Each structure stands twice: as structure tokens, then as C-alpha cells.
Amino acid sequence: MFTGIIEATGHVQRILPLGSGLQLWVQAPFITELKVDQSIAHNGVCLTVAEIAGEAYRLDVIKETLERTNLGQLQPGALLNLERCLRADQRLDGHFVQGHADTTGKVTRIVNQEGSWDLYITYPGQYAHLVVEKGSIAINGISLTVAQDLPQTLRVSIIPYTWTHTNLHSLREGDTVNLEFDILGKYLHKHLSVHTPSVRN
């Protein structure tokens, strides 16, 4: 479980093939504190530390993860948002983030508002019921608030601290981002779809 409050950024050191998946080697500022089998969110995707060697650690990324996220598009040197899992004694500053990306979205517009930035992101229409204005969403693992809900597009407003301390500042129009919709909304929708009786004429 994560909160969507990015702890640090790291860099992809190298990428190696692994059957239908990939091995990612990542450099992170907290490398000396890590252990094998630890869970870390990378751009909002929960992955397990498989090996630690020198200044980098290895992740094994399977086909299912590559198909649902932007990790398969990474290149050596790419900047990653990193968050270690939530401790039981921590404050929950963001929202409940599982690290299980639902889909990807595309950045269609970036607007500099002179003190903040607006990102417009398109996403697959089947997820429209999970996007709520003023509701929570994780974008590349960052807990953000939906500022505006448009047809198959959402807008988020980014404060300077988040812009500077995450990989959002490196985004360009046309880039792909990982999206995880609020788990509470997903469970509520599932409950209602199962328990709401059908209307008969």
C-alpha cells in the first residue's frame, strides 16, 4: 500500500530482456536502505526488489505489467517517481494507492499558469465512471486531485513543489503516464453493479 506522495526520484541505469518481460536496473538515493523482496512503487507501479548490486537494484517486469503501464517505453536514463510502501505509523498524506496501474493515459496539453501547471490527460472511455471532479487519482504514482472532468479527458493542477520533485517536469505533450483510479470508487462501482436489481418493464 502506498500514499501517492513521492519519496524520491531515481534513474533507469540499464534495461535487459527477460523472456516476454524486462529487467530494469534502477539507481535510487535510498539504495543503502533497501533489501531484496521489498516493494517499491515506480511511476506508481508496485515492483519487487529482486537483486541489489552496487548503486543499483534489479526489478523483473513481466508481460502483464508492460501491457498495462508505461514501463515498457522507458529508456536508460529515464527519471522514475519512487515511493516505498506505507509504514503503519505514517501519516496518510495522499490517498490509498495500491501500485496497481489500471491503464495509461496520454498527455495532450501542458499549460504553464505562472505558478502552477495544468496537465490535460486523455484516458480510455471505459474508465470514465471512476473519474470524479475533486476526487483522487494517481498519475505516475503521484496522488493528485482531478480539477476538471471532461469527456475522456481529465485536468490536474500541479503545484511547484510537486512539479520540481517528481518526473512531471520532464513530461511532453504526447507522453504516456500510468493511471490508477481511486480504489474506493472501484469497490463502490463493483458493489453497485452486483447488488443493484435490474429494472423490469
C-alpha positions, 0 to 999 in steps of 0.5 A: 500500500502506498500514499501517492506522495513521492519519496524520491526520484531515481534513474533507469541505469540499464534495461535487459530482456527477460523472456516476454518481460524486462529487467530494469536496473534502477539507481535510487538515493535510498539504495543503502536502505533497501533489501531484496523482496521489498516493494517499491512503487515506480511511476506508481507501479508496485515492483519487487526488489529482486537483486541489489548490486552496487548503486543499483537494484534489479526489478523483473517486469513481466508481460502483464505489467508492460501491457498495462503501464508505461514501463515498457517505453522507458529508456536508460536514463529515464527519471522514475517517481519512487515511493516505498510502501506505507509504514503503519505509523505514517501519516496518510498524506495522499490517498490509498494507492495500491501500485496497481496501474489500471491503464495509461493515459496520454498527455495532450496539453501542458499549460504553464499558469505562472505558478502552477501547471495544468496537465490535460490527460486523455484516458480510455472511455471505459474508465470514465465512471471512476473519474470524479471532479475533486476526487483522487487519482494517481498519475505516475504514482503521484496522488493528485486531485482531478480539477476538471472532468471532461469527456475522456479527458481529465485536468490536474493542477500541479503545484511547484513543489510537486512539479520540481520533485517528481518526473512531471517536469520532464513530461511532453505533450504526447507522453504516456503516464500510468493511471490508477483510479481511486480504489474506493470508487472501484469497490463502490462501482463493483458493489453497485453493479452486483447488488443493484436489481435490474429494472423490469418493464 
